[in-house]
């Protein structure tokens, strides 16, 4: 029986900035002060905005919330690599990418308060709404990329998901289709260590997530997801590759979810404080702060001005977002299909009847 090797495969890991703020000078070249200042602004905006939304949930002013703490570099680095007309397809933990896409912050407050009108704004039609089901957004993103290819447009689609999505069939179907048709798409996995309470080691036997791209005939690459410079460089290269017609890329961004899965979760039931402490030493915001300070990229007054602006912007966004009149409950049925099917019409009618009955009961109770 004859045997021959028909292929050799490997995955590269990219890192530029270490946890002390030191850089590989060759890899770090090419970033302007304007770009670095923009990264600094968005990294700190995301950390502060995330903290504010968490506190709003804890005080009962918004609904369930999924924190992004610890994943700032992964989101800001990749988000800033996109062009305005590129398509952004999120899961439910991409607050930072929404910010880099300049979606008004008051709309993000509304969205996390359960207002479906907020992210359906036609002025931001290349930014899809938050997706809660695990992995299904990969199919949507692949369809968008296919449409761009058919229409011969230069738009690139980027889709975000966690490692849990890589165990779903939707992910694999999307990857296979994207590979076969050489679509202009970037699959971006925020590997944050956990799929709710399931650790990555139990999620997959693969040494890396990135190597899953090999089976579908395109490039996979791993990046230090707490290094905003490396994430930006890798994502920029993947987008340029897609835009030039060279097909998809799967990026595995190694980061860590410092908070709970959502505000309805208690992560201390399945992970240790020692693990959290270890990753806090790799905090992407502090790491970038050291880099900015060590290299005199921004002086203290410039940094103070940025932080003051962030505080004002967040306060204004919260005031506007919480002051919006609540949507009519029937609104939830309006944005699902172009033409509402009979099944949804029946459900809508049933809900409206229940609301009327409850209102009549409350009125009768008040008149007794």
GIDAKA-V108428 format. One record per helix or strand of 2 or more residues. SS is the DSSP state (@ for helix, = for strand). FROM is the first residue (numbers start at 1). TO is the last residue. If there is no record, write none. Layout:
# GIDAKA-V108428
ss,from,to
SS,FROM,TO
SS,FROM,TO
This chain:
# GIDAKA-V108428
ss,from,to
=,13,14
@,25,28
@,33,58
@,72,79
=,87,89
@,95,100
@,105,111
@,118,120
@,122,124
@,136,150
=,157,162
@,163,167
@,169,180
=,185,191
=,194,195
=,198,199
@,200,203
@,210,216
=,219,224
@,228,243
=,249,254
@,267,269
@,273,280
@,284,294
@,300,323
@,329,333
@,342,367
